Amino acid sequence: MSYYLALFLILLLSISSCSASTLVEKSFKECMLTKVSGCSESIEKIVLSSSSSLYPQVLDSSQQNPRWLNSSRKPLLIVTPLHESEIQGAILCSNELGLQLRIRSGGHDYEGLSYRSKVPFIIVDLVNISSIEIDLAEETAWVQAGVTLGELYYKISKTSPIHGFNAGICPSVGLGGHISGGGFGTMVRKHGLAADKVVDAYLIDVNGKILDRKSMGEDVFWAIRGGGATSFGVILAWKIRLVRVPPIVTGFTKQITVEEGATKIIHRWQYIAHKLHEDLFIRVLAQNNGDNLTTLEASFVSLFLGGKDKLIPIMNESFPELGLEDKDCIEMSWIQSALYFAGYNKSDPPELLLNRTTTYKSSFKAKSDFVKEPIPEVALDGVWKMIQEEDTNAIVIMEPFGGRMNKISESEIPFPHRKGNLFNIQYLVKWEVNSIEATNRHLHWMKMLYRYMTPYVSKSPRAAYCNYRDLDLGSNKHDNTSYSKASVWGKKYYKGNFRRLAQIKTKFDPQNFFRNEQSIPLLNSLPSSHRVSHI
């Protein structure tokens, strides 16, 4: 984009946002007509401005955290492409017009970076880029980036009763972003991360070219599997390797209050959960519950890849403190377990997994940690005390590693949190009243809890999971954050892999077109004057 056009648009924005939006819409559509052949009719349907009746519906549909609904600049345009060529056109035209591009698949980015920005931007919403092609002979599938986990699980179950995929629990999460950050779920101890099962991908680069594994090169292919693909381009599709699942799996949920000894059982869980048979996954949810949130309760929620006749002896030998009984166990198919972990009953129709929106939304803030040494019992008592002090729904989720995670190198893909980690922690607080006062109060509580946990979690760096995005760790300037400054947050997510990610980014996207508040920086940041002009 020329300097004069950029200056003109800046002036318009300062005078009249409505007029500027109209100009951007006109310029963007005209540009799209030159980039995408024969699409004049479709462009009117897929490019939505704020004056469109569909704009608010599409904007809000995938915003999974209502906290951000009214807190940020809204996109000048929302593009809902029906074909890959329209994504290519959107990239090229955004670049030419100096607009920042945000890519959204499921909208579960915890900090809303897939649909908000402090500078003029457009959203490319991949909701319609959602085909799934399964090859059972090869035991693989090509899955487009707009597919949700629930849609993938459902499609697999309709194709084969003995196949599944080792990704997350929430069915409305978009696969495009989930895999690009790593992606772990109930089969992480058996099969590793979702990103560990990627064998190929289609990525659209800043020049609008569609690249597969061979043409993008092994460095870029390495980077997008856990390093945040939106720093390098737009993921069009992943080719994943399916995993074998038994015809019968077993789930259980044991709820134990603090009065009933939950703290001692959690303390014991830390020593054995990562050592259990890799077919067995037991997560812990510690939360305030009941009337007025006065009950402090731990839920031990498990998936075992087999029948209860094999599960109960394992539990009796390795974790008798939990007191698992036959009546606690629910045998089901793998697809029923996906329903079970999503909060449904195993008898519910699997079509519920096709719902793209979260059933119940509330404002929330989350943070994460990795634990390498068991947390002392007295420290766990302190966590309960802090949960009790919170006047809304507060949850501490602990998910065990070990098993397959111990067998994969930290540098195999950018996700480095492997051997040596006992479990991951996600801290989560939700609230209903989306006021500034309420938000600040709950954010303060979260920061206090995070500070309290400092002595008991990983150090140098204090690690975090990039799919649990957390801007408290640090953020980039709009266009010129140095590698050293970005390392403050980057090394927490990626540890020693962060520098390699920056090297690949510098070579692959040297103008830093694909950027956000926590995108991979250029290794040697260019002065702003050397970049594409921006509005």
C-alpha positions as CSV (number, residue, x, y, z in Angstrom):
1,M,0.0,0.0,0.0
2,S,1.3,3.5,-0.9
3,Y,2.3,6.0,1.8
4,Y,-0.4,8.4,0.6
5,L,-3.2,5.8,0.8
6,A,-2.1,4.9,4.4
7,L,-2.1,8.5,5.4
8,F,-5.5,9.1,3.8
9,L,-7.0,6.2,5.7
10,I,-5.5,7.3,9.0
11,L,-7.0,10.7,8.4
12,L,-10.4,9.2,7.7
13,L,-10.3,7.0,10.7
14,S,-9.6,10.0,12.9
15,I,-12.5,12.0,11.4
16,S,-15.2,9.4,10.8
17,S,-14.9,5.7,11.6
18,C,-18.1,5.1,9.6
19,S,-16.7,6.8,6.5
20,A,-13.4,5.0,6.9
21,S,-15.1,1.7,7.2
22,T,-17.1,2.3,4.0
23,L,-13.9,3.2,2.2
24,V,-12.1,0.1,3.5
25,E,-15.0,-2.1,2.5
26,K,-15.1,-0.6,-1.0
27,S,-11.3,-0.9,-1.4
28,F,-11.2,-4.4,0.0
29,K,-14.0,-5.7,-2.3
30,E,-12.4,-4.1,-5.3
31,C,-9.1,-5.7,-4.4
32,M,-10.7,-9.1,-3.9
33,L,-12.2,-8.9,-7.4
34,T,-8.7,-8.5,-8.8
35,K,-7.3,-11.5,-6.7
36,V,-10.1,-14.0,-7.0
37,S,-11.5,-14.7,-10.4
38,G,-15.3,-15.0,-11.0
39,C,-16.3,-14.2,-7.4
40,S,-18.2,-10.9,-7.6
41,E,-21.4,-12.4,-6.4
42,S,-19.8,-14.5,-3.6
43,I,-17.8,-11.5,-2.4
44,E,-21.0,-9.7,-1.4
45,K,-22.0,-12.7,0.6
46,I,-18.7,-13.4,2.4
47,V,-17.4,-9.9,3.1
48,L,-19.4,-8.4,6.0
49,S,-19.2,-4.8,7.1
50,S,-20.6,-3.4,10.3
51,S,-23.6,-2.3,8.4
52,S,-24.5,-5.9,7.4
53,S,-27.4,-7.5,9.3
54,L,-25.2,-10.6,9.7
55,Y,-22.2,-8.8,11.1
56,P,-23.1,-8.9,14.8
57,Q,-24.3,-12.5,14.6
58,V,-21.1,-13.7,13.0
59,L,-18.9,-11.6,15.2
60,D,-20.5,-12.9,18.4
61,S,-21.0,-16.5,17.3
62,S,-17.5,-17.7,18.1
63,Q,-16.6,-15.3,20.9
64,Q,-16.3,-17.8,23.6
65,N,-15.3,-15.3,26.3
66,P,-18.0,-12.6,26.7
67,R,-15.4,-10.6,28.7
68,W,-14.2,-9.1,25.4
69,L,-17.5,-8.4,23.8
70,N,-17.5,-4.6,24.4
71,S,-13.9,-4.0,25.4
72,S,-12.1,-3.6,22.1
73,R,-12.1,-2.1,18.6
74,K,-14.4,-4.2,16.3
75,P,-13.2,-5.6,13.0
76,L,-13.7,-3.3,10.0
77,L,-14.7,-6.4,8.0
78,I,-15.5,-10.1,8.7
79,V,-14.7,-12.5,5.8
80,T,-16.3,-15.9,5.9
81,P,-14.6,-17.6,2.9
82,L,-16.2,-20.6,1.2
83,H,-13.2,-21.5,-0.8
84,E,-9.4,-21.4,-0.3
85,S,-9.0,-18.8,-3.1
86,E,-11.0,-16.4,-1.0
87,I,-8.6,-16.9,1.9
88,Q,-5.7,-16.2,-0.5
89,G,-7.4,-13.0,-1.7
90,A,-8.1,-11.9,1.9
91,I,-4.4,-12.2,2.8
92,L,-3.2,-10.4,-0.2
93,C,-5.8,-7.6,0.1
94,S,-5.2,-7.1,3.8
95,N,-1.5,-6.8,3.1
96,E,-2.0,-4.3,0.3
97,L,-4.4,-2.2,2.4
98,G,-2.3,-2.3,5.5
99,L,-4.9,-4.1,7.6
100,Q,-4.0,-6.5,10.3
101,L,-5.5,-10.0,9.8
102,R,-6.9,-12.1,12.6
103,I,-7.8,-15.8,11.9
104,R,-10.6,-17.5,13.8
105,S,-11.6,-21.1,13.7
106,G,-13.4,-21.9,17.0
107,G,-12.9,-18.6,18.8
108,H,-11.5,-20.2,22.0
109,D,-8.4,-18.1,22.2
110,Y,-8.5,-17.2,25.9
111,E,-7.4,-13.6,25.4
112,G,-9.6,-13.1,22.3
113,L,-6.7,-12.5,20.0
114,S,-8.5,-14.3,17.1
115,Y,-11.2,-11.6,17.0
116,R,-9.9,-8.4,18.6
117,S,-7.1,-5.9,18.0
118,K,-6.1,-2.4,19.1
119,V,-5.4,-1.5,15.5
120,P,-7.6,-1.6,12.3
121,F,-8.1,-5.2,11.3
122,I,-10.3,-7.7,9.6
123,I,-11.3,-11.2,10.7
124,V,-11.1,-14.2,8.4
125,D,-13.6,-16.7,10.0
126,L,-12.9,-20.2,8.8
127,V,-16.3,-21.5,9.9
128,N,-17.1,-22.7,6.3
129,I,-13.7,-24.2,5.7
130,S,-14.8,-27.5,7.3
131,S,-14.4,-30.6,5.2
132,I,-13.1,-33.9,6.6
133,E,-11.7,-36.7,4.4
134,I,-10.9,-39.9,6.2
135,D,-8.7,-42.6,4.7
136,L,-9.1,-45.7,6.8
137,A,-6.7,-47.8,4.8
138,E,-4.0,-45.3,5.6
139,E,-5.5,-44.5,9.0
140,T,-5.3,-40.7,8.3
141,A,-7.6,-37.8,7.7
142,W,-7.3,-34.4,6.0
143,V,-9.2,-32.0,8.2
144,Q,-9.7,-28.4,7.3
145,A,-8.9,-25.7,9.9
146,G,-12.5,-24.6,10.5
147,V,-13.6,-28.1,11.8
148,T,-14.3,-28.3,15.5
149,L,-13.1,-31.2,17.7
150,G,-16.7,-32.3,18.1
151,E,-17.2,-32.5,14.3
152,L,-14.0,-34.4,13.9
153,Y,-14.9,-36.9,16.6
154,Y,-18.4,-37.4,15.2
155,K,-17.1,-38.0,11.7
156,I,-14.5,-40.5,12.9
157,S,-17.2,-42.4,14.9
158,K,-19.4,-42.6,11.8
159,T,-16.6,-44.0,9.8
160,S,-15.0,-46.5,12.2
161,P,-15.8,-47.9,15.7
162,I,-12.1,-48.6,16.4
163,H,-10.5,-45.2,15.6
164,G,-10.3,-41.9,17.4
165,F,-8.1,-38.9,17.7
166,N,-6.1,-37.7,20.7
167,A,-7.2,-34.0,21.0
168,G,-9.0,-31.9,23.6
169,I,-12.2,-32.2,25.6
170,C,-14.3,-29.2,24.6
171,P,-16.1,-30.1,21.3
172,S,-16.5,-26.5,20.1
173,V,-12.7,-25.8,19.9
174,G,-11.5,-25.2,16.4
175,L,-9.0,-27.7,15.2
176,G,-6.9,-25.1,13.3
177,G,-5.7,-23.3,16.4
178,H,-5.9,-26.3,18.8
179,I,-3.2,-28.3,16.9
180,S,-1.1,-25.3,16.2
181,G,-0.6,-24.8,19.9
182,G,0.0,-28.5,20.8
183,G,-3.4,-29.9,21.9
184,F,-3.7,-32.3,24.7
185,G,-6.7,-34.2,26.0
186,T,-7.7,-37.5,27.7
187,M,-5.4,-39.7,25.6
188,V,-2.3,-37.5,26.1
189,R,-0.5,-40.2,28.2
190,K,-1.2,-42.9,25.5
191,H,-0.7,-41.0,22.3
192,G,0.8,-37.6,23.1
193,L,-0.4,-34.3,21.7
194,A,-2.7,-33.7,18.7
195,A,0.3,-32.0,17.1
196,D,2.4,-35.1,17.5
197,K,0.0,-36.8,15.0
198,V,0.3,-34.3,12.2
199,V,1.9,-35.8,9.1
200,D,1.2,-33.0,6.6
201,A,-0.5,-29.6,6.3
202,Y,-1.7,-27.0,3.9
203,L,-0.5,-23.5,4.8
204,I,-1.3,-20.3,3.0
205,D,1.7,-17.9,3.2
206,V,1.9,-14.1,3.0
207,N,2.1,-14.3,-0.8
208,G,-1.1,-16.2,-1.0
209,K,0.6,-19.5,-2.0
210,I,-0.7,-22.8,-0.7
211,L,2.2,-24.9,0.6
212,D,2.3,-28.5,1.8
213,R,4.9,-30.1,3.9
214,K,7.4,-30.5,1.1
215,S,7.0,-27.0,-0.4
216,M,7.0,-25.1,3.0
217,G,10.0,-27.1,4.2
218,E,10.7,-29.1,7.3
219,D,11.5,-26.0,9.4
220,V,8.2,-24.3,8.8
221,F,6.4,-27.7,9.2
222,W,8.1,-28.1,12.6
223,A,7.1,-24.5,13.6
224,I,3.4,-24.7,12.9
225,R,2.9,-27.9,15.0
226,G,2.9,-26.3,18.4
227,G,4.5,-22.9,17.7
228,G,1.4,-21.0,16.8
229,A,0.6,-21.3,13.1
230,T,-0.9,-17.8,12.9
231,S,2.6,-16.4,13.2
232,F,3.5,-18.0,9.9
233,G,0.4,-18.0,7.7
234,V,-3.1,-19.4,7.6
235,I,-3.6,-23.1,8.2
236,L,-6.0,-24.4,5.5
237,A,-5.9,-28.1,6.6
238,W,-4.1,-30.6,8.7
239,K,-3.3,-34.2,7.7
240,I,-3.5,-36.2,10.9
241,R,-2.9,-39.8,11.9
242,L,-5.8,-41.4,13.6
243,V,-5.3,-43.5,16.7
244,R,-6.7,-47.0,17.5
245,V,-9.2,-47.1,20.3
246,P,-10.8,-50.2,22.0
247,P,-14.5,-51.0,21.5
248,I,-15.1,-50.4,25.2
249,V,-13.5,-47.7,27.3
250,T,-14.3,-46.8,30.9
251,G,-15.0,-43.5,32.6
252,F,-15.5,-42.5,36.2
253,T,-16.0,-39.4,38.3
254,K,-15.3,-39.5,42.0
255,Q,-16.3,-36.4,44.0
256,I,-14.7,-35.9,47.4
257,T,-15.1,-32.9,49.6
258,V,-12.3,-31.4,51.7
259,E,-14.0,-32.6,54.8
260,E,-13.9,-36.1,53.3
261,G,-10.1,-35.9,52.8
262,A,-9.8,-34.5,49.3
263,T,-6.5,-32.8,50.1
264,K,-4.7,-36.0,51.1
265,I,-6.0,-37.8,48.0
266,I,-4.8,-35.0,45.7
267,H,-1.5,-35.1,47.5
268,R,-1.2,-38.8,46.8
269,W,-2.4,-38.4,43.2
270,Q,0.6,-36.2,42.4
271,Y,3.0,-39.1,43.1
272,I,1.2,-41.8,41.1
273,A,-0.9,-40.2,38.3
274,H,2.0,-39.8,35.9
275,K,3.3,-43.3,36.6
276,L,0.0,-45.2,36.0
277,H,-0.5,-47.4,33.0
278,E,-0.6,-45.1,29.9
279,D,-4.1,-46.3,29.1
280,L,-5.3,-44.6,32.3
281,F,-5.8,-40.8,32.6
282,I,-7.1,-39.2,35.8
283,R,-7.6,-35.4,35.9
284,V,-8.5,-33.5,39.1
285,L,-10.8,-30.5,39.3
286,A,-10.6,-28.6,42.6
287,Q,-13.4,-26.1,42.9
288,N,-15.9,-24.3,45.1
289,N,-19.3,-25.8,44.5
290,G,-22.8,-26.3,46.0
291,D,-25.1,-23.6,47.3
292,N,-23.4,-20.2,47.4
293,L,-20.2,-21.9,46.4
294,T,-19.5,-23.0,49.9
295,T,-18.6,-26.6,49.3
296,L,-14.9,-27.3,48.5
297,E,-14.8,-30.4,46.3
298,A,-12.3,-32.3,44.3
299,S,-13.5,-34.3,41.3
300,F,-11.3,-37.1,40.0
301,V,-12.4,-37.7,36.4
302,S,-10.9,-40.5,34.4
303,L,-10.8,-42.2,31.0
304,F,-9.4,-45.8,30.8
305,L,-8.8,-47.3,27.4
306,G,-10.4,-50.7,28.3
307,G,-13.1,-52.3,30.4
308,K,-13.7,-51.9,34.1
309,D,-12.6,-55.5,34.8
310,K,-9.0,-54.3,34.0
311,L,-9.4,-50.8,35.5
312,I,-10.4,-51.7,39.0
313,P,-7.4,-54.0,39.7
314,I,-5.1,-51.3,38.5
315,M,-6.7,-48.8,40.8
316,N,-6.8,-51.1,43.8
317,E,-3.1,-51.7,43.4
318,S,-1.8,-48.2,42.5
319,F,-4.4,-45.8,43.9
320,P,-6.5,-47.5,46.6
321,E,-6.9,-44.2,48.4
322,L,-9.5,-43.1,45.9
323,G,-11.7,-46.1,46.8
324,L,-12.9,-46.9,43.3
325,E,-15.8,-49.4,43.1
326,D,-17.6,-51.2,40.3
327,K,-20.6,-48.8,40.7
328,D,-18.4,-45.8,40.0
329,C,-17.4,-47.1,36.6
330,I,-19.2,-46.4,33.3
331,E,-18.4,-48.5,30.3
332,M,-19.0,-46.9,26.9
333,S,-17.7,-46.5,23.4
334,W,-14.9,-44.0,22.7
335,I,-17.4,-41.5,21.1
336,Q,-19.6,-41.8,24.2
337,S,-16.6,-40.9,26.3
338,A,-16.2,-37.7,24.2
339,L,-19.8,-36.8,25.2
340,Y,-19.1,-37.8,28.8
341,F,-16.0,-35.5,29.1
342,A,-17.9,-32.7,27.4
343,G,-20.5,-32.8,30.2
344,Y,-23.2,-34.9,28.5
345,N,-24.5,-38.3,29.3
346,K,-23.2,-41.3,27.4
347,S,-26.8,-42.0,26.3
348,D,-27.1,-38.6,24.7
349,P,-27.0,-38.5,20.8
350,P,-23.5,-37.9,19.5
351,E,-25.0,-35.2,17.2
352,L,-24.6,-32.9,20.3
353,L,-20.9,-32.8,19.5
354,L,-21.7,-30.9,16.3
355,N,-22.8,-27.8,18.3
356,R,-20.2,-25.2,17.4
357,T,-21.0,-22.9,20.2
358,T,-20.3,-23.4,23.9
359,T,-23.6,-24.2,25.6
360,Y,-23.0,-21.9,28.5
361,K,-20.8,-18.8,28.3
362,S,-19.4,-16.6,31.1
363,S,-16.6,-14.2,31.3
364,F,-13.3,-15.8,32.5
365,K,-9.6,-15.5,33.1
366,A,-7.2,-18.4,33.0
367,K,-3.5,-19.0,33.7
368,S,-1.4,-22.1,33.6
369,D,1.6,-23.9,35.2
370,F,3.6,-27.1,34.9
371,V,4.6,-29.0,38.0
372,K,7.8,-31.0,38.4
373,E,7.7,-31.8,42.1
374,P,4.7,-32.8,44.2
375,I,3.1,-29.8,45.9
376,P,3.2,-30.2,49.7
377,E,0.0,-30.9,51.5
378,V,0.1,-27.7,53.5
379,A,0.4,-25.7,50.2
380,L,-2.7,-27.5,48.9
381,D,-4.5,-26.4,52.0
382,G,-3.6,-22.8,51.0
383,V,-5.0,-23.3,47.5
384,W,-8.3,-24.4,49.1
385,K,-8.3,-21.4,51.3
386,M,-7.9,-19.1,48.3
387,I,-10.6,-20.9,46.3
388,Q,-12.9,-20.5,49.3
389,E,-12.2,-16.7,49.4
390,E,-13.4,-16.3,45.8
391,D,-17.1,-15.4,45.5
392,T,-17.6,-16.9,42.0
393,N,-16.8,-20.2,40.3
394,A,-13.1,-20.9,40.8
395,I,-11.5,-24.1,39.4
396,V,-8.0,-25.5,39.5
397,I,-7.6,-28.3,36.9
398,M,-4.7,-30.7,37.1
399,E,-3.9,-33.1,34.2
400,P,-1.3,-35.8,34.4
401,F,1.5,-36.3,31.9
402,G,4.0,-39.2,31.9
403,G,3.5,-42.2,29.5
404,R,4.0,-41.2,25.9
405,M,4.8,-37.6,26.9
406,N,8.0,-38.9,28.5
407,K,9.1,-40.6,25.3
408,I,9.1,-37.5,23.0
409,S,11.9,-35.0,22.9
410,E,11.4,-31.4,24.0
411,S,12.6,-30.3,20.6
412,E,10.6,-32.7,18.4
413,I,8.0,-30.0,17.9
414,P,7.9,-26.5,19.5
415,F,5.8,-27.7,22.5
416,P,8.6,-28.4,25.0
417,H,6.7,-29.5,28.1
418,R,7.5,-33.2,28.1
419,K,9.6,-35.4,30.3
420,G,10.0,-34.3,33.9
421,N,6.6,-32.7,34.2
422,L,4.2,-34.5,36.6
423,F,1.2,-32.5,35.5
424,N,-0.2,-29.3,34.0
425,I,-2.3,-26.9,36.0
426,Q,-5.0,-24.6,34.6
427,Y,-6.4,-22.0,36.9
428,L,-9.8,-20.7,35.9
429,V,-12.2,-18.2,37.3
430,K,-15.6,-17.4,35.8
431,W,-18.0,-14.6,36.5
432,E,-21.4,-13.4,35.3
433,V,-21.4,-9.6,35.8
434,N,-19.2,-8.2,33.1
435,S,-18.5,-4.9,34.8
436,I,-15.1,-3.2,35.2
437,E,-15.3,-3.5,39.0
438,A,-16.2,-7.2,38.9
439,T,-13.6,-8.0,36.3
440,N,-10.8,-6.3,38.2
441,R,-11.8,-8.0,41.4
442,H,-11.6,-11.5,39.8
443,L,-8.4,-10.7,37.9
444,H,-6.8,-9.6,41.2
445,W,-7.8,-12.9,42.8
446,M,-6.3,-14.8,39.9
447,K,-3.0,-12.9,40.2
448,M,-2.9,-13.6,43.9
449,L,-3.4,-17.3,43.4
450,Y,-0.8,-17.4,40.6
451,R,1.7,-15.5,42.9
452,Y,1.0,-18.0,45.7
453,M,1.8,-20.9,43.5
454,T,5.3,-19.6,42.5
455,P,7.4,-21.8,44.9
456,Y,5.6,-25.0,43.8
457,V,5.8,-24.9,40.0
458,S,8.4,-25.0,37.3
459,K,11.2,-22.4,37.3
460,S,13.7,-20.8,35.0
461,P,11.5,-20.3,33.2
462,R,8.1,-20.6,34.9
463,A,6.5,-22.4,32.1
464,A,3.0,-21.9,30.6
465,Y,0.9,-23.6,27.9
466,C,0.4,-21.4,24.8
467,N,-3.1,-22.7,24.1
468,Y,-4.1,-21.2,27.5
469,R,-3.1,-17.8,26.2
470,D,-2.1,-15.4,29.0
471,L,-1.2,-11.7,28.2
472,D,-0.1,-11.2,31.8
473,L,3.1,-12.9,30.8
474,G,3.9,-10.1,28.3
475,S,2.9,-8.9,24.9
476,N,4.3,-7.5,21.7
477,K,4.1,-4.0,20.5
478,H,2.0,-3.6,17.4
479,D,4.7,-3.8,14.8
480,N,8.2,-3.8,16.3
481,T,8.8,-5.9,19.3
482,S,12.4,-7.2,19.7
483,Y,13.2,-10.8,20.1
484,S,14.7,-10.1,23.6
485,K,11.5,-8.4,24.8
486,A,9.2,-11.1,23.3
487,S,11.4,-13.7,25.1
488,V,9.8,-12.6,28.4
489,W,6.6,-14.5,27.4
490,G,8.0,-16.6,24.5
491,K,10.4,-18.7,26.6
492,K,7.6,-19.5,29.1
493,Y,5.6,-21.1,26.3
494,Y,8.4,-22.6,24.2
495,K,11.5,-22.7,26.4
496,G,14.6,-23.4,24.3
497,N,12.5,-23.7,21.1
498,F,11.7,-20.0,21.0
499,R,14.8,-18.9,19.3
500,R,14.4,-21.5,16.5
501,L,10.8,-20.3,16.0
502,A,12.1,-16.7,15.6
503,Q,14.7,-17.8,13.1
504,I,12.1,-19.6,11.0
505,K,9.7,-16.6,11.3
506,T,12.4,-14.2,10.2
507,K,13.1,-16.2,7.0
508,F,9.5,-17.2,6.2
509,D,7.6,-13.9,7.0
510,P,10.4,-11.2,7.0
511,Q,7.9,-8.3,7.0
512,N,6.1,-9.7,10.0
513,F,2.7,-9.5,8.3
514,F,1.2,-12.3,10.4
515,R,1.4,-10.8,13.9
516,N,-0.6,-10.3,17.1
517,E,0.1,-9.5,20.7
518,Q,1.9,-12.9,21.2
519,S,3.0,-13.9,17.8
520,I,6.5,-15.1,17.2
521,P,8.8,-12.1,16.6
522,L,11.5,-11.5,14.0
523,L,14.9,-12.5,15.3
524,N,16.2,-9.0,14.3
525,S,13.3,-6.7,14.3
526,L,13.2,-4.3,11.3
527,P,12.6,-0.6,11.8
528,S,9.0,0.3,11.3
529,S,9.9,2.3,8.1
530,H,11.0,-0.9,6.4
531,R,7.6,-2.6,6.9
532,V,4.4,-2.5,4.9
533,S,2.6,0.6,5.9
534,H,-0.4,0.1,8.2
535,I,-3.5,2.0,9.1
